[in-house]
């Protein structure tokens, strides 16, 4: 677990909300998880933290990517760290979950044996944020393969989420627009948590009132090309199921 971003020292009586951040490589997952944890702590007074990606740590420690028989252990480690954080904090931002391990298990080894475990665990998350492919690819560490894998990874993620009936929100946009899109996505969850700082509900109501009503539903919402055509730099995200 990373060093926490906190506001308020009380321990929650029940496990905290887990908000998963998943997506293809180089789509800003770590930046978004850290930024959203800090923002929620500042805006709500709730204790918040983010849990970094275990795979990155594993690759750095071993100087290589994991073998087929090592993938499940990495998925279980990621899950344990998130669950431990949820025992101590009101809100946990998970920079990837076992779902990402299952996707890479498919991608690299053509093996779907981790799918059932990963989708079952994902049901523990109060919300899944899927980072869009609208950021440029940047090389960073052993676990990144190249921009050519981002489309297939994104497609596999959607297939797993949709196939398991797991709701998710796509977060797009550049810089602060991406963070604002994520704040919009989680606001409906946070408004019903305890709010020790006065004025939070008013701010959330103002945020909601400022957003235009969403009336259109795409019959092909599981087709990435359909959604990607709608991306704009100042996009506030698209709600999918």
N, C-alpha and C positions, 0 to 999 in steps of 0.2 A: 504494500500500500504506500502511496506517495505521502509526502508531507501534506497535511490537511489544510484546506482553506476553511476556516470556521468563523462563525459569528454566533455566539451563544454557547455556553459550556455544558448545558444539561444533556444527559444521556436519554435517547428516546426509549419509551417503554416497550415498543415493538420494533422489529427491524425496519430500517429506513427504506425509502423508495429507491429502487434501482432504475436508473435511466441509462440504457445501452446506447453507445455510439459505435456503429458499424459502417463499413464501406470499403471500397477498393483502396489499394495503396495510394499514398500521396493525395488524399482527398481531405486532409485537414482534421482527422479524427482526434489526434492528441491535442492540438491547439483548441479545438472546439470543446473537448471534455474539460480541459483546464479552465478555459475562459468561462464556460457555463457554470462550473462549480463556484468560481469566484463571484460571478454575477449574482447567482441565486443566494449565496451567503450574504452579500451586501444588500440585496433587495428585500430579503425576507427575514433575516435574523436567524434562520435555521442553520444547523451545523451541516456543512457540506464538504465533500472530498471527492477526489478523482482517483481511480485505480488504473495505473499504466498497463500497457500491453506486456504480458509475460513473455510472448514470443521474442520481442526485441531484446529483453534482458537475457533470454536463453541463448540467442544467436551471438550476442556480445560476449557472453561467458564462454561459449564453446568454439567460437570462431568459425561457425558453419551453420547451415540450416538443418532442422531436425530430420531424422530418418522416419520411415513409415511407422516403426514401432514406438517412436517417441512422441508422436502427435497427441495421443490420448492423454498422456501425462501433462502436457502443456495445457490442454483444454481443462483438465481437472485443477491444475494450479491456478489458472485464471479464475475459474469458478470459486475456488476457496478464498482467494484474495478479495473478490467482490463480496462474498457472503460475510467474511470477517468485517469488512468495512461497514456493511449494512447493520451490523450489531452495535456499532458505535456512533453512527451518524444518521441524521435525518434524511439526507439525500446523498446518493452515491452516483457519480458519473463514471461509467465503466468504459474505458478506452479499449474497445473490443470485448467480446464474450466468447464462450466455446463455439458459438455459431461461426465465427471467422475461422477457427481451426478446422471445423468441418468443411467449410468452403475450400480451404487450401488443401485439405485432404483429397477432395474431389479433383481440384485443379492439378495438383502435382502428381498424385498417385493413382488417379482414376478410381478412387475407393470411397464409397458412400457409407461405410460402416459407422461413422461418427454422427450421421445426420439425426438419427432418432434421439440420441442423448443430447445433442446440441439444441434441437428445437424444443425438447421437453424442458431443458434448463431455461431457455429464453422466455418461457411463460412466467418466470419469476420477475421479469422486468415490467415495471409499470408502463414504460414507453420505450420504443426502439426508434432511434434517429438514424436514418440512412444518409450518409454524406454523398452528395451528387458528384458527378464527374466533370464539373465545370472549373476545376482548378488545374493549373499546369502540373505535369508530372515532374518530380524532383528526385534525383538519386539520393538515398539516405539509408545506409546499412545493408547488411547481407540479405535481409528478408524481402527486399524490393527487386522485382524481376524486370520491370520495364513498363512503359505505357501501354504496350500491346495486351497486357493481361487485365487491364482495368475493366474493359467491357465484359469479358467472360466472368470475372469475379462478381461484378455488379449483377449480371444475369443470374448467377448461381445463388446469390444472396436473396434476390427477389423470389426465385423459385422456391427456396426453402421457407421463406417467410409466408408467402402466399399459400404454398402447399399445406403449411401447418395452421393456416388461419390466424397468423400473428399480425396484428395491426402495426403499421409503421408510418413514420412521417419522413419525407425526403427533405433534407435541408440543403439549400443552395444559396449562391450569392458570394460576393467577395468581401473580405475583411469584415468590417462591423456588420454588414448586411447578413452575413452567415450567422453570426452570434445572435442578432436580433430575430432571425428566423427561428433559431432554436429556443430562444426565450418565449416567443409566441407559441411554439409547439408545447412547451411544458407548463405554461401559465395555468391551464385548466386543472392540472394536477396539483400545483402548488397552492392555489387559492383555497383549497379545502384542508390544508395542513395548518397546524398552529402557526400563528403569525405574531410574534412578540413585538414587531415594530408596527406602530400605527401608520396607516396610510397605504399599506400594501394593497388591500382590496380595491381602494380607489384607483391606484395606479393601474392595476390589472383591468379594471372596468374601462378606464380611459383607453388603454391599449386595445381592448376588444372593440370599443366603439369606433376607433380610428380605422379599423380594418374593414374593407368592403365585404358585403355579404357574398358568400361562396355558393353559387347556385348550379354550376356546371359539374357534371360527373362524366368521366371518360369511360366508355365501355371497354377500352383497351388499356386500363391503367396498369396492367402488368407488363406492358411493352415499353422498354426503356426509351426507344427511339421517339415514341409519341411524347413522352414527358420531356426528354432532352430538348426537343424543338421549342419548348415553352420557356426555357431558361433565359433569364435576363440578369444582368449584374446586380440589380437591386431586388431580386426575387425574395419573397418572404416564405418560400417553401410550399410544398404541395402535399395535401393530405391524401394518403392512399390506404387501402386495407389489404 
